[in-house]
Amino acid sequence: MNATASICRLVRSRGFRKLAARSKCTEQFNLIEMLETTVTENAFSRVVAFLFDSHREHQLGKKALLQWSDLAGLPSALHRIAERSSIQSVAETQWTTPDGRFLDILVRLVDAKGKERGAIGIENKVWAGEQENQVGHYQGALGRRFPRIPKALAYLTPDGRWPATADPKEDRCPAVVARYDTLIELFEALVEDKSVPEDLRRLMTSLQNYIRKIIIMPEKETQAAKKLVRELYQNPSNRDAMRLIAEHLPCVKHLTESIEPAIEKRMKAKFPKTKSEWMYHPQKSENPVELKWIPSELSERTKTFWINFMLFCNRRNPEIGSAYQFVVAAWCGKNTQARRKAMSLKLRNESGTLQRNLNGDWVPLWVGEGYKLRDLGDKDTKGLEKLLLNGILETYPKLRRKVFASFPARK
């Protein structure tokens, strides 16, 4: 049986029809996925931080934090410290590590004199995946920030999965897995507690219902879909077709196999001495949100920041219908002096506006046109190649002159 016939047989099979029907049942959820991803993690982080901060006006003191730390299985040393009557909890969201990453929640346990006695980091993952070395990075950052007190990093997810990027050797700040079920149990306990204000109990009821219906139920749908796929794969006649589909599933990364050499060829003809490298973010993603061409001759002069000519998408997982935009931006990290120098290189820009701001480590220097994905095939290869090449040709000569004039070569 040839490849085409094998795939047609798979599509006609009863198991595949069941899988397709299940996909239709979750179609509404998928349509609002971007909105939920944008809003939910931040919203839940703010609510959790509010409940876990004993100074806030919820009349709970440390009750919510103590109950959750027990449910989540945090280290006993931290729980004992939190139980002390002299200890207060202070919670904040978006705690910034020295390298400019953002931990969702940090809870500090402080005594009456304001001295820190314990620290609890919480990384809240609803649907987003882990970034490169993310959890291990947070463990190390907490270990360095709080070197002499008990601490832990709780990885909070709907399914209670172990963080792939955790560092098991980081004894100073162990990673702890926590399910969203622990929040449901906490909210239920608070709802049943008559000493909790009525308006707060209503909020807890709404939150636990939301978690069940919007977050945990889709996870169960995912598990059911995985089961159907396994059943399809158990049939030997389906395996070749499924492997073929998996190997040739259209994705942005496949397009770059043609885009990279085309850009390199044109730039070599235009600027024969220019060397460059390519970077993608996320690095291992099949559908990266950033495709970056980085000329080394600019970085060799600027030293403290790196100028990237990139295609940038504001969707977490670009797909047909998603749009990429050409952006020139300087990566400066948290270096204030580097930011000032980079901002002096901004070009006059009349082509467009950035649809979604880059994070604070970047300084946009020029914003160009956009291109919407159509087929993840030949059309998109040509479209993205044209967008990137035109953007580079329009901006690179101007920026090159400004960099060479502002940053003389070092002998």
C-alpha positions in Angstrom: 0.0 0.0 0.0 1.5 3.4 -1.0 1.7 6.4 1.3 -1.4 8.2 -0.1 -3.6 5.0 0.2 -2.3 4.4 3.7 -3.3 7.9 4.8 -6.7 7.7 3.2 -7.4 4.4 5.0 -6.4 6.0 8.3 -8.8 9.0 7.7 -11.7 6.6 6.9 -11.1 4.5 10.0 -13.6 4.5 12.9 -10.9 5.5 15.4 -9.9 8.5 13.3 -13.6 9.7 13.1 -13.9 9.4 16.9 -10.7 11.5 17.3 -12.1 14.1 14.8 -15.4 14.3 16.7 -13.6 14.9 19.9 -11.7 17.7 18.3 -14.9 19.4 17.3 -16.2 19.2 20.9 -13.2 21.3 22.1 -13.3 23.7 19.2 -14.9 26.6 21.2 -12.1 26.2 23.9 -9.4 26.4 21.2 -10.9 29.6 19.7 -10.5 31.4 23.0 -7.2 29.8 24.0 -5.2 32.9 23.2 -7.4 35.1 25.4 -7.3 32.6 28.2 -3.6 32.2 28.0 -3.1 36.0 28.1 -5.4 36.6 31.0 -5.7 33.5 33.2 -2.1 32.9 34.4 -1.7 36.6 35.5 -5.2 36.7 37.0 -4.7 33.5 39.0 -1.3 34.6 40.1 -2.7 37.9 41.4 -5.5 36.1 43.3 -3.2 33.5 44.8 -0.7 36.2 45.8 -3.5 38.2 47.4 -4.7 35.2 49.4 -1.1 34.2 50.5 -0.2 37.7 51.7 -1.1 38.0 55.4 -1.1 41.8 55.2 -3.9 42.1 52.7 -7.5 43.0 53.7 -9.0 39.5 53.4 -9.2 38.8 57.1 -7.5 35.4 56.5 -4.1 36.1 58.0 -1.9 33.1 57.0 -4.8 30.7 56.8 -4.8 30.3 53.0 -1.1 30.0 52.8 -0.8 27.4 55.6 -3.6 25.2 54.2 -2.2 25.3 50.7 1.4 24.6 51.8 0.1 21.5 53.5 -2.0 20.4 50.5 0.9 21.0 48.1 3.5 19.2 50.2 5.9 22.0 50.7 9.0 21.2 52.8 8.1 20.8 56.5 10.7 23.4 57.5 8.9 26.1 55.6 5.5 25.0 57.0 6.8 25.1 60.6 8.2 28.6 60.0 4.9 29.9 58.5 3.0 28.5 61.5 4.8 30.7 64.0 2.6 33.5 65.3 5.5 36.0 64.9 5.8 35.3 61.2 4.0 37.3 58.5 3.8 36.5 54.8 4.5 39.0 52.0 3.6 38.0 48.5 4.4 39.6 45.2 3.9 38.7 41.5 6.4 38.9 38.7 9.5 38.7 40.9 12.4 39.5 38.7 15.6 37.4 38.8 19.0 39.0 38.4 19.0 37.8 34.7 15.7 39.5 33.9 13.3 36.5 34.1 10.0 36.7 35.9 8.8 34.2 38.5 5.0 34.3 38.8 4.8 34.5 42.6 7.2 35.0 45.5 6.1 34.6 49.1 8.5 35.8 51.7 8.1 34.8 55.4 9.3 37.6 57.6 9.5 38.0 61.4 8.4 41.0 63.5 11.7 42.8 62.8 11.3 42.4 59.0 14.0 39.7 58.8 13.4 37.1 56.1 13.0 33.6 57.6 11.7 31.6 54.6 10.8 31.9 50.9 8.3 30.2 48.6 8.5 30.6 44.8 5.5 29.6 42.7 5.7 29.1 38.9 2.1 29.0 37.6 1.8 27.1 34.3 -1.7 26.8 32.9 -1.2 26.1 29.1 2.2 27.6 28.3 5.2 25.4 28.0 8.5 25.7 29.9 11.1 28.0 28.5 14.8 27.0 28.2 16.2 26.0 31.6 13.3 28.0 33.2 12.6 26.1 36.5 16.3 25.3 37.2 17.0 29.0 36.6 14.4 30.0 39.2 15.8 27.5 41.7 19.3 28.9 41.3 18.0 32.5 41.6 16.1 31.8 44.8 19.1 30.0 46.2 21.3 33.0 45.6 18.8 35.6 46.8 18.0 33.7 50.0 21.2 31.7 50.8 20.7 31.0 54.5 16.9 30.4 54.9 14.6 27.5 53.9 13.1 27.9 50.5 11.3 25.9 47.8 9.9 26.4 44.3 6.4 25.1 43.7 5.6 24.2 40.1 1.8 24.6 39.8 0.1 22.9 36.9 -3.4 21.4 36.0 -1.9 17.9 35.7 0.8 17.9 38.3 3.5 17.2 35.8 7.2 17.2 36.8 9.0 20.3 35.3 11.4 19.1 32.6 13.7 22.0 33.2 14.1 21.5 37.0 17.5 21.0 38.5 17.4 17.9 40.7 20.9 18.7 42.1 19.7 22.1 43.4 19.4 21.2 47.1 19.3 24.8 48.3 15.9 25.3 46.7 14.1 22.0 45.8 11.3 21.9 43.2 7.9 20.7 44.4 5.1 19.6 42.1 1.6 21.0 42.9 -1.6 20.3 41.0 -4.4 22.7 40.5 -6.5 20.3 42.6 -4.7 21.8 45.6 -6.2 25.2 44.8 -9.7 23.7 44.4 -9.4 22.0 47.8 -8.2 25.3 49.3 -11.1 27.2 47.8 -13.6 24.6 49.0 -12.3 24.8 52.5 -12.5 28.6 52.5 -16.1 28.5 51.1 -17.1 26.2 54.0 -15.4 28.3 56.6 -18.0 30.6 58.0 -15.4 33.0 59.4 -14.3 33.9 55.9 -16.2 37.0 54.6 -19.1 36.2 52.3 -17.9 38.2 49.3 -14.6 36.3 49.5 -16.4 33.0 49.7 -18.4 33.9 46.5 -15.1 34.6 44.7 -13.7 31.2 45.8 -16.8 29.5 44.5 -16.4 31.2 41.1 -12.7 30.3 40.9 -13.0 26.7 41.7 -15.8 26.3 39.2 -13.7 28.0 36.6 -10.7 25.8 37.3 -12.9 22.7 36.9 -14.6 23.7 33.7 -12.0 25.7 31.8 -8.6 24.3 33.0 -8.9 20.8 34.4 -11.6 19.6 31.9 -9.5 20.4 28.8 -6.7 18.4 30.4 -9.0 15.4 30.7 -10.0 16.0 27.1 -6.3 15.9 26.2 -5.9 12.6 28.0 -8.9 11.1 26.2 -7.4 12.2 22.8 -4.1 10.6 23.7 -5.9 7.4 24.5 -7.6 7.4 21.1 -4.3 8.1 19.3 -2.7 5.1 21.1 -5.6 2.9 20.0 -5.1 4.0 16.4 -1.4 3.3 16.7 -1.9 -0.2 18.0 -3.4 -1.2 14.6 -0.3 -2.0 12.4 -2.0 -0.8 9.3 -2.2 2.7 10.7 1.4 3.1 11.9 3.1 4.0 8.6 0.4 6.6 7.8 0.7 8.1 11.3 4.5 8.2 11.1 4.3 9.9 7.7 1.9 12.5 9.0 4.1 13.2 12.0 7.3 13.5 9.9 5.8 15.9 7.4 3.4 17.9 9.5 3.7 21.5 8.2 5.5 23.9 10.6 7.4 27.2 10.5 10.8 25.5 11.2 10.6 23.7 7.9 10.2 27.0 6.0 13.5 28.2 7.4 15.4 25.5 5.5 14.8 27.6 2.4 14.6 31.1 3.9 18.1 30.9 5.6 20.1 30.2 2.4 18.1 32.6 0.3 18.8 35.5 2.8 22.5 34.5 3.1 23.0 34.4 -0.6 21.5 37.9 -1.1 23.4 39.4 1.8 26.7 37.9 0.7 26.2 39.5 -2.7 25.3 42.9 -1.1 27.7 42.8 1.8 30.4 40.2 1.1 32.3 40.7 4.3 29.3 40.4 6.6 29.1 37.3 8.8 26.0 36.4 10.6 24.2 33.8 12.7 20.6 32.6 13.0 18.7 32.2 16.2 15.1 31.0 17.0 12.9 31.4 20.0 11.9 29.1 21.5 15.0 27.4 20.4 13.6 23.8 20.1 10.1 24.8 18.9 8.7 23.6 15.6 6.9 26.9 15.4 9.2 29.6 16.9 7.7 33.1 17.5 11.0 34.7 16.7 13.2 34.1 13.6 16.4 36.2 14.0 19.2 37.2 11.6 22.1 38.6 13.6 25.1 40.3 11.8 28.3 39.8 13.9 30.0 42.9 12.6 27.4 45.0 14.5 27.7 43.0 17.8 31.5 43.2 17.6 31.2 47.0 17.9 28.3 47.5 20.2 29.6 44.9 22.7 27.0 45.3 25.4 23.9 44.8 23.2 23.0 42.8 20.2 21.0 44.0 17.2 18.6 41.4 15.8 16.7 41.6 12.5 13.7 39.4 13.2 10.3 38.1 12.2 8.2 38.3 15.3 4.8 36.7 16.0 2.5 37.6 18.8 1.0 34.2 19.0 2.4 31.6 21.4 2.3 28.8 18.8 2.1 30.3 15.2 -0.2 28.5 12.8 -2.0 29.2 9.6 -3.7 32.5 10.0 -1.0 33.9 12.4 0.9 36.9 11.4 4.7 37.7 11.6 6.0 41.2 11.6 9.5 42.5 10.7 11.2 44.1 13.7 14.7 45.4 14.3 15.4 45.3 18.0 18.4 45.5 20.3 18.7 42.9 23.1 20.0 44.8 26.1 19.0 42.6 29.1 18.7 44.8 32.2 21.7 46.9 31.3 20.5 50.5 31.6 23.6 52.0 29.9 23.2 49.6 27.0 19.6 50.6 26.6 20.5 54.3 26.4 23.1 53.5 23.7 20.7 51.3 21.8 18.0 53.9 21.8 20.4 56.4 20.1 20.3 54.1 17.1 16.6 54.2 16.5 15.6 54.7 12.8 12.8 57.0 11.6 9.9 54.6 11.3 6.8 55.1 9.2 6.0 51.5 8.2 4.0 50.2 11.1 3.5 49.8 14.8 4.4 46.8 17.0 1.3 44.7 17.6 2.6 43.4 20.9 5.4 44.9 22.8 8.6 42.9 23.2 9.6 42.3 26.8 11.7 44.8 28.7 15.0 43.3 27.7 14.5 44.6 24.1 14.7 48.1 22.6 12.8 48.3 19.3 14.7 50.2 16.7 12.4 49.9 13.7 9.1 48.2 13.0 8.1 47.0 9.6 5.4 45.3 7.7 3.6 42.0 8.4 2.8 38.7 6.7 -0.1 36.3 7.5 0.7 32.6 7.2 -1.4 30.9 4.5 -0.2 27.3 3.8 3.0 26.6 5.8 4.3 25.7 2.4 5.7 27.4 -0.7 3.6 30.5 -0.4 4.7 31.2 3.2 8.3 30.4 2.4 8.3 33.1 -0.3 6.2 35.5 1.8 8.4 35.3 4.9 11.6 35.4 2.9 10.4 38.6 1.1 9.3 40.2 4.3 12.6 39.5 6.1 14.8 40.3 3.1 13.0 43.6 2.3 13.2 44.6 5.9 16.9 43.9 6.2 17.8 45.7 2.9 15.8 48.7 4.1 17.3 49.0 7.6 20.7 47.2 7.7 22.7 49.7 5.6 21.3 52.6 7.7 21.9 50.9 11.0 25.4 49.8 9.8 26.4 53.4 9.1 25.1 54.6 12.5 26.8 51.8 14.4 30.1 52.3 12.6 29.9 56.0 13.3 28.9 55.7 17.0 31.0 52.7 18.0 34.5 52.9 16.5 36.4 49.6 16.1 38.6 48.8 19.0 42.3 48.2 18.3 
